Amino acid sequence: MSAVGEATRASWVRLVGRLDWWFLDGEKALYGVAAARIITGLGILLFVLANASTASYTWGGASDWSASLSRSSDWGFPFVVFAAAQAGGPAFWFGYVALGVSALALLVGWHGRIAAVVTLWLYASLTASNPIAVDQTDNAVRLFLFYFCFADLSRVWSLDARRRGRREARGHKAVGSRSHLIARVRAEAGWVPTLLHNAALVAVAGQLFVVYVIAGLSKVQGELWRDGTAIYYPLHVDRFAPWPALSGLLTANGVLVAFATWFAVAVQLFFPFLLLRRWTRVVGLLGVSAMHIGIGLFMGLPLFSLAMLAADMIFIRTVTFQRAAAFVAARVGVVRARLSSSRGGIGELPEGAPSDRTSPAIT
């Protein structure tokens, strides 16, 4: 075999080895996935609470005005939870409250994977029952939540993690033939959940790349985006301007409008490449985060922003989350110690509590 052939074969072997390591050697981005779970659950829970006062008119017994459109866009089984609910009665509110409960379970990480599946099923059923009442937000929520159903959502920062920790602390061991059988199956097929988790991360990342790059390419073709004025106009549309006075204040500076317009195009168009280096990854993640926060606050699309922010969490390194969690825990400890001191306690700072005001850098 020629030297070129040997080099090619060696390259393929190294590539396969790295893929094997990445997909099978442990679950990646557990903290990022946990943050995504929390943000997604919070977004859907806020959606349920915010629309509770008009839910009957939008999806329930008073939504006959949308019956013809609902029939033409019916998803069919199994997304039929709210199909009969439009006739009125308690069926709608039972399903609506169940959606809120499942979103809360997803938020706190109680049986996380089951909560993700149930939340996806109920949310898709609700939005499909009246497509005119939603926008493209529901597509992003459903898509990313579907991928998260295959990930280990509650390994950290969850009630599931706390329950597992307590069981391990008690030295819990499975008993009975059925428990031993399940333990044996899990031991022999333990690579399957790991593969599904890491594959879900790749799917989320790929979907984000497609969304951002296509959005950037579409913007580049628009004259308003090229001349730096595109952001000005949606901020002055009544439907997308919850605070007109604040929108007017933000768009009063032409230089700021042009910079924000061009920056939004650049950060979306080059987002995949910005992730290749540490400092550019910080710029890219802060850039898309600022963009989504702006969309949520100034264009009245909070659920869409939260869904995109949740998906972006998988790109933040585990060590960054750990440092941030340690920083917050230390600060909480300081506050508790001071409160204890003011009530007549000893008031000593907890071990490891920081004495300065430094904070961990985003990496």
N, C-alpha and C positions, 0 to 999 in steps of 0.2 A: 504494500500500500504506500502511496506517495506521501510526502511530508504534508502536503496540503490536505489530503484525506485524513491523515492522522490528527491534524490540528482541528479539522471540522468535527471529527468524531469526538475529540476531547471537549470541544466547545459544547456539543450537544449533551454530553454526559454531565458536564458542569451545570448546564441549564436545567436538565431533568433533576439533578440533585438539589439545586436551589428551589425548584418548584415543589419537590417532595418535602423539603424542610419547611417551606413556607406554609403549605397547606396541611401538613400532618404533624409537625412538631409543635404542638400546643396551639391553643386558641389565641389569636392576636387581638389587640385593641379592646380588651375587656372593659377598660374604664371608658373608652370612647363609646362603646356600644351601650354601656350603662347610662352614660350622659344622654345618648340619643333616645333611649327608652324613657328617661325622665322627661325630656323636652317634648317628645311625641305624646306621652300620656297627659302631660300638662296642657298641651295645645288642644287635644280633643276634649278634655274635660272642660276647658274654658269655652270651647265651641258649644258644648251641650248646655252649659249654664247661661251663656250669653243669648242663646236662641230659645230658651225655655219659655219665655213670655209669648213668643210668636210661633212656637213649634206646631201648635194645632192648626193654625192657618197655613203654615208652610208645608207640613208633611202629614198632619193628622186629619181629623174629621172635617175640618173646614177647608180642606185643600182640593175640593172638587173642581176648582177652576183650572187645575193642572192635570186632570184625569186623562184627557186625550193625549197630551204629550207624554205622560207617564206610561201609557199603554204602548206608545210607539217606540219607547226606549227601554222597555222592560228587560231586565237582565235575566229573568227567569230563575229557576231553582239553582242554588240554595238561597239566593238573595231575595227572599220573599217575606222577610220578617215584617215589613211595614206595608206589604201589599194590601192585606185585609184591614190594616189599621186605618186606612183612609175612610173607611165607612163609619168611623167614630168608635166610641166606647173605650174601655180601659186597655185594650190590646196595644194601642199606640203608646200610651204612657208607660206601660210595662216594658216595651222594647226600648223606649227612649231612656228611661231610668237605668235599664240594664246596660245601655251604652255608656252612660256616665259612670256606673259602678265598675265596668270592665276597664275604662280609661283610668280610673283611680287605682285599680289593682295594677295596671301597667305602670303607673307613675311610681308607686311604692315598691314595685317588684314582688308582688305576691303571686306565685305561680306564673312567672313572667311569660313563658312561651305560650301557655294556654290563654293568658290574658291578651297577648298580642293577636292570636288567632281569632278569639271572640270579638275583640275590638275591631279588627279588620272586617269581619263578617257583618257586624252590626252597622258599622260606619258606611260600608259599601252599600248595604241594604237601604239605609236611610237616604243617602245621597242619590241613589238610583231611583227612589220613589218619586222624586221631583227634580229632574236635572236642571230646570230653569232657575232653581233657587240657589245653585252653587256655581262656582267658577272653576278655573283650572286648578284651584287649590286642592280640590278633592283628588285630582289625578296624582299630584305629588304625594299626598298623604297615603293614599292607597298603595302606590307603587313602593315607596320606601318601607311602609309597614309590612307589606308582603315579604320583602327581603328579610326584614328583621325577624319574621316568624321562624326563620331557619338559624338564627344566631342565638348564642347563649346570652340572654339579655340581663340576667339577674345574678351573675357570678359575684358582683360587688355592688355596694350601695343599694341593697335591697333587703326586704324581709326574708326572701329566700336565703340569702347569704347569712343573715343572722340566725335563721333556723338551722342551717347546716353547721354553723359554728357552734351552736349550743349542743347539737347532737354529737359533734366530734369531741367537745369538751366532756360530755358524759360518757364517752367511750362507747357510743352506740354501735352495736353489731347486729347484722341481720340474722334472724332466726327463722327456722322453718324451711322446708324443701323448696317452696315457691320463692322465698327470698334468696336462697342460695342459687337457684336457677337464674333469677334475674341478675344477680351479681355476676354470675359466670358469663351470661350473654353480654352484659355491659363490659366486662373485662376483655372479651374476645373481639367485640365490635366497637371498642372505645374510639377507634379512629373515625368512625362515621360522623358522630356529632362534631368532632374537630374539623373534619372536611367540610361539613355543611356550614359551620360557623364562618370559616375563612372564605369559603366560596360566596357566602352572603355578603361579606365585606367587599370582595372583588366586584360583585354585582352592583352594590351601592356606589362604589367608586366609579365604575364604568358608566353608570347612569348619570352621575353628577358630571362626569367629563362630557358626555353627550349633551346634556342640558346646557352647561356653561358655554361650551365651544360653539354649538349651533346658535345659541342666543347671541354670542359675540359676533359670529359671522353675519347673522341677520342684521345686527345693529350697524355693522360696518357699511352695509349696503344702503343705509338710510342717510339722506342728506342732512337731516336734523342732528343725527348722531355725529356725523363728520364735522359739522360746523359748531358743535358744542352747545346746542340749545334744546336737545330732546327732553332732558329732565324737567325743563321749565313747564311744559304743557300738561303732563298728567297731574302735576301738583296743583293745577288750577281747574281741574275737572271736578265738579261737585261730588260725583260718585266716589272719587278717589282722594278727597280732601277733607278728612274729619276735622281738621283745625285749619280753616282757610287763612286766618291771621298769621299763624306760624308758617304756613306754606309760603305766604307772601313775603314774610321776613327772610326766609331761606333763599328765595329766588330773587331778592332785591339786588344781590351782588352778582353781576355778570361773570366775573372771573371765577367765583365759587361754582356757579352753575356749569361753566365750561369745564372746569377741572373735574367736578363730580361726573359729568357726562363722559368725558374721555377716560377717566379712571375706571368707571363701570365697564366700558368696552374692553379695556386692556386686561383687567383682572379676570373677566370671563373668558376672553379669547385665549389667554396664556395660562389659565389656571392649572392644567395638568403639568406644565413645565415649571411652574412656580413651586411645585411640591418636591422637586428634585434636590433642592439644597435647603439647609436649615433656615438661613436668613430670608430667602425668598419664600419659603413655606410660611414663615410668620407674616410676611407682607400679604401673601395670597389669602391666608385664612382670616387675617384681620380685615382685609379688603372686602371679601365676600360677606363676612359677618356684619360689617358696617353697612353694606348695601342692603342686606336682608332686614336689619334693624330699621333702616330708613324706610324700606318698603312697608314694613309692619306698622310703623308709627305714623308716617306721613301719607301713606296711600290706603290705609285702612284694610290691610291684608295680613293680619297677625298670624292666622293659622298657616298660611303659605310660608311666611317667614320662619315660623317655628319648625315647620317640616324640613325646610332646607337647612336651617341651622343644626337640626338634629342629625341630618345626614352628614354634614360637614364635621361633626364631632369625631368621626372615625379617623380623621387625619391628624388629630392632636396626639402627641406621644403620651404613653402611659406615665412616664416619669413626670411630665408636666401636671397631669391630673393628681398624681400622688403628692407632689410638692404643694400644689394649690390646696388639697385637702388637709395636709399637715399644717399649712399656714392658717387656714380657717379654724381648724381644731385648736391650735395654739392661741389664737386670738379669742376664741370662745372661752377657753380656759382662763385667760387673763380677765375677761369680763366677769366670769363667775367668781373668780378669786376676789376681785374688787367689790362685787356685790356682797360676798360673804364678809369681807372686811367691814363694809359699811353697816352691816347688821350685827357687828360685834364679834365676828369670827376671827380666825387667825389671819386670814388674808394673804397667805403665802402664794407666790406664783407657782403654777404647776411645773413639774420637771420638763425641761425642753422648751419652755415658753420663750419666745423672742423678746428681747428687751429693746429692740429698735423698731423702726417702721418699714423695714425692707420687705419686699414682696417678691415671690418667685417670678422669673421672667417667663413669658409665654414662649414655648419652643415647639 
